[in-house]
């Protein structure tokens, strides 16, 4: 019998992973929340804003959660972070047992207000999932995965067997998968890097050059590690694919929606205008608010995160934030976070 997978979320990442798993021989059902959009996608088989994937004619596409998930061996969340809780709650309301189902989160973010990671939200809403929750992350723009460019990612879980099953599920000649037992570090790295991608875009937007971006990425990694370790992540995780790797790709790639949003802001556009022009969700916007609050919770100095917060939520001119960063009190470079 074929392995059955329900992919929840028909955005660019959802359709890309659905097609990857279909090509591996899985029986994949794709779920889209909006009934009209689900019907359109079932007819057109591709997204207007993401033409890189043509979905197979025999892949079921539905807006009915029970239909999508009732017989799934794996359920993959690929929805925006601010909708994850409501989608998980909808899955819970179906009454599907989830006795042996592995739940995979391909969503990156930290929930506002609760300040919880995505796997924590899933655990809240789907207690029957137990320890069968896996986070999928790493430097993996959908555009390049769809074109079968070589990509390496990590699957993380407190349950090493669940992680290994997901490793086997996703591994292909162009999509290499590593395992990690540090789900906290993997999820924190995956989330925080989007904040620094916005900062990178702002640097591009005001033409500050390569030196400034290199400095920001390096010091951004320091902040990512500082907060990640405070939250229980392991330091070595942040030197891996979901820390340094994801940070590099999202700060420098033309595919990065967070970097693109930052560039628009650097060019003088408001956050509202930049988000409207982007069309797709830039997760770093909401994550900035959560990270700012987490910094206060743990009593940490996170100057880049603080300045991105000021730009996004207080209307601080980017040039003023750059000056504030450059004129901070002098200090040694290296700090120990263990």
C-alpha positions in Angstrom: 0.0 0.0 0.0 1.1 3.5 -0.7 2.1 5.9 2.1 -0.6 8.4 2.5 0.1 12.1 3.2 -2.2 15.0 3.8 -0.6 18.4 3.0 -2.4 21.2 4.8 -1.8 24.5 3.0 -1.7 25.1 -0.7 0.8 27.9 -0.9 4.1 27.7 -2.7 5.7 25.5 0.0 2.7 23.3 0.4 2.3 22.6 -3.3 6.1 22.0 -3.7 6.3 19.5 -0.9 3.1 17.8 -2.1 4.6 17.4 -5.6 7.9 16.1 -4.2 6.1 13.4 -2.1 3.8 12.5 -5.1 6.9 12.0 -7.3 8.2 9.6 -4.6 5.2 7.5 -5.0 3.1 8.7 -2.0 -0.7 9.1 -2.2 -0.9 12.8 -1.5 -4.1 14.9 -0.8 -3.7 18.7 -0.8 -5.9 20.7 1.5 -6.8 24.4 0.9 -8.8 26.3 3.5 -10.7 28.5 1.0 -13.3 26.5 -0.8 -13.3 28.7 -3.9 -9.5 28.7 -4.1 -9.5 24.9 -3.7 -11.8 24.5 -6.6 -9.8 26.8 -8.8 -6.5 25.0 -7.9 -8.2 21.7 -8.6 -9.1 23.0 -12.1 -5.9 24.9 -13.0 -3.4 22.6 -11.2 -1.0 25.5 -10.5 -0.8 28.7 -8.5 -1.0 32.0 -10.3 1.8 33.5 -8.2 3.9 30.3 -8.2 4.0 28.7 -11.7 7.0 26.5 -10.9 4.8 23.5 -9.9 2.2 21.7 -12.0 0.2 19.4 -9.8 -0.7 16.0 -11.2 -4.3 15.6 -12.5 -4.9 12.6 -10.1 -3.8 14.4 -6.9 -6.9 15.1 -4.8 -7.4 18.8 -3.8 -10.0 19.6 -1.2 -11.2 22.1 1.3 -12.7 19.3 3.5 -10.4 18.5 6.4 -11.8 15.1 7.1 -11.5 14.0 3.5 -7.9 15.1 3.4 -6.7 13.6 6.7 -8.9 10.6 7.7 -6.6 8.0 6.2 -3.3 9.8 6.3 -0.1 8.2 7.7 1.5 11.7 7.8 -0.1 15.1 8.1 2.0 18.0 7.0 1.3 21.6 8.0 2.5 24.1 5.5 0.2 27.0 6.5 1.2 30.6 7.7 2.2 30.6 11.3 -0.6 32.9 12.4 -3.2 30.4 11.1 -1.5 27.2 12.4 -3.5 27.1 15.7 -6.9 27.5 13.9 -6.0 24.8 11.3 -4.8 22.4 14.0 -8.0 23.1 15.9 -10.0 22.3 12.8 -8.2 19.0 12.4 -9.0 18.2 16.0 -12.7 18.9 15.5 -12.9 16.2 12.8 -12.5 13.5 15.5 -9.8 11.7 13.5 -7.9 9.5 16.0 -4.3 10.3 14.9 -3.3 7.2 16.9 -0.2 6.4 14.7 -0.1 9.5 12.5 3.1 11.5 12.4 2.5 15.3 12.4 5.0 17.4 10.4 5.3 21.1 10.8 6.9 22.9 7.8 5.7 26.2 9.2 8.2 28.7 10.6 7.3 31.3 13.2 6.6 32.1 16.8 3.1 32.7 17.8 2.3 36.3 19.0 1.1 36.6 22.6 1.7 33.0 23.6 5.2 33.1 22.3 5.0 29.4 21.5 6.8 27.5 18.8 4.8 25.7 16.1 5.3 22.2 17.5 4.0 23.5 20.9 0.9 24.9 19.2 0.3 21.5 17.5 0.8 19.8 20.8 -1.8 22.1 22.5 -4.4 21.5 19.8 -3.7 17.8 19.0 -2.6 16.1 22.3 -3.3 12.7 20.6 -0.2 13.3 18.5 1.9 12.8 21.6 5.6 12.8 20.7 5.0 12.1 17.0 5.6 15.8 16.0 8.4 16.6 13.6 9.7 20.0 12.5 11.0 20.3 8.9 13.3 23.2 8.2 16.5 24.4 6.5 17.6 26.5 3.5 14.9 25.5 1.1 13.3 28.1 -1.1 10.3 26.5 -2.8 11.3 27.8 -6.2 14.6 25.8 -6.2 13.2 22.7 -4.6 10.5 22.7 -7.3 13.2 22.8 -10.0 15.1 20.0 -8.3 18.1 22.0 -7.4 20.2 20.3 -4.7 18.8 21.1 -1.3 19.6 19.9 2.2 17.2 20.2 5.1 16.7 18.9 8.6 13.8 17.1 10.3 13.8 17.4 14.1 11.8 15.7 16.8 12.1 14.6 20.4 11.2 11.2 19.0 14.2 10.0 17.0 12.2 7.2 15.3 9.6 9.7 14.0 12.4 11.9 12.7 14.0 9.0 10.9 10.7 8.0 9.3 10.3 11.5 8.0 13.9 11.4 6.7 13.0 8.4 4.7 9.7 10.0 3.6 11.4 13.1 2.1 14.8 11.9 0.9 15.4 12.1 -2.8 18.5 12.6 -5.1 17.9 16.3 -5.0 16.4 16.7 -1.5 18.8 15.5 1.2 17.4 15.2 4.7 19.3 15.1 8.1 17.8 14.3 11.5 18.2 16.3 14.7 16.7 15.7 18.2 16.9 19.4 19.1 13.4 20.5 17.9 13.6 23.7 20.0 16.8 24.9 18.4 15.6 23.9 14.9 12.3 25.8 15.3 13.9 28.9 16.8 16.6 29.1 14.1 13.9 28.7 11.4 11.9 31.5 12.9 14.4 34.1 13.9 16.3 34.0 10.6 13.4 35.8 8.9 13.9 38.8 11.1 17.5 39.2 9.9 16.3 38.7 6.3 14.1 41.7 6.7 17.2 43.6 8.1 19.2 42.4 5.0 16.5 43.7 2.7 16.5 47.0 4.4 20.3 47.2 3.9 19.7 46.4 0.2 16.9 49.0 0.0 19.1 51.8 1.3 22.2 50.6 -0.6 24.5 50.2 2.4 26.6 47.6 0.6 28.1 44.2 1.3 30.1 45.1 4.3 27.0 46.2 6.2 25.1 43.0 5.2 28.0 40.7 6.2 28.2 42.5 9.6 24.5 42.2 10.1 24.3 38.5 9.2 27.2 37.7 11.6 25.9 39.7 14.5 22.4 38.4 13.7 23.6 34.9 14.1 25.0 35.9 17.5 21.5 37.2 18.6 19.8 34.1 17.1 22.1 31.9 19.2 21.7 34.0 22.4 17.9 33.8 22.3 17.8 30.2 21.0 20.0 28.9 23.8 18.0 30.9 26.4 14.9 29.1 25.2 16.5 25.6 25.5 18.1 25.1 22.1 21.6 23.6 21.7 24.4 25.9 20.5 25.6 23.5 17.8 22.2 23.4 16.2 22.6 27.1 15.2 25.7 26.3 13.3 23.7 23.9 11.1 21.2 24.0 8.3 18.4 25.6 10.3 20.6 28.2 11.8 23.5 29.4 9.7 22.3 27.7 6.5 18.8 29.2 6.6 20.2 32.6 7.7 22.5 32.7 4.6 19.9 31.8 2.1 17.1 34.0 3.3 19.4 37.1 3.7 20.9 36.8 0.3 18.4 35.1 -2.0 16.3 36.8 -4.6 13.6 34.3 -3.7 13.4 35.4 0.0 10.1 37.1 0.6 11.3 38.5 4.0 14.4 40.1 2.3 12.1 41.5 -0.4 9.8 43.0 2.1 12.8 44.6 3.9 14.0 46.0 0.7 10.7 47.7 0.0 10.8 49.3 3.5 14.4 50.4 2.9 13.2 52.1 -0.2 10.7 54.2 1.9 7.5 52.1 1.7 5.4 51.6 4.7 5.0 48.1 6.2 1.4 48.0 5.0 2.3 48.9 1.5 5.2 46.5 1.4 3.0 43.6 2.5 0.4 44.4 0.0 2.9 44.4 -2.9 4.5 41.2 -1.7 1.2 39.2 -1.9 2.8 36.2 -0.1 3.2 36.1 3.7 6.5 37.3 5.1 6.7 35.4 8.4 9.4 37.7 9.8 7.0 40.5 10.4 5.0 38.7 13.2 8.0 36.9 14.4 9.8 40.2 15.0 7.1 41.1 17.5 7.4 37.7 19.3 11.2 37.8 19.4 11.1 41.3 20.8 8.9 40.1 23.6 11.0 37.0 24.2 14.1 39.2 24.5 12.3 41.1 27.3 11.2 37.8 28.9 14.7 36.5 29.1 16.4 39.8 29.8 18.6 39.7 26.7 20.2 42.5 24.7 19.2 41.8 21.1 20.0 45.1 19.3 19.3 44.0 15.6 15.9 42.5 16.6 15.1 45.6 18.6 15.8 47.9 15.7 13.8 45.8 13.2 11.0 46.0 15.7 11.3 49.8 15.9 11.3 50.1 12.1 8.3 47.8 11.6 6.1 48.7 14.6 7.2 52.2 15.6 7.9 53.8 12.3 11.6 54.5 13.0 13.5 55.6 9.9 16.0 52.8 8.8 18.8 55.3 8.8 18.2 56.2 12.4 18.2 52.5 13.4 21.5 52.0 11.5 23.1 54.9 13.4 21.8 53.4 16.7 23.4 50.1 16.0 26.7 51.6 14.9 27.0 53.9 17.9 26.3 51.4 20.6 28.8 51.1 23.5 32.1 49.4 22.4 32.6 45.8 23.5 34.6 42.7 22.7 33.4 40.6 19.8 33.1 37.1 21.3 30.6 36.1 23.9 30.0 32.7 25.5 26.4 31.4 25.7 26.8 28.0 27.2 
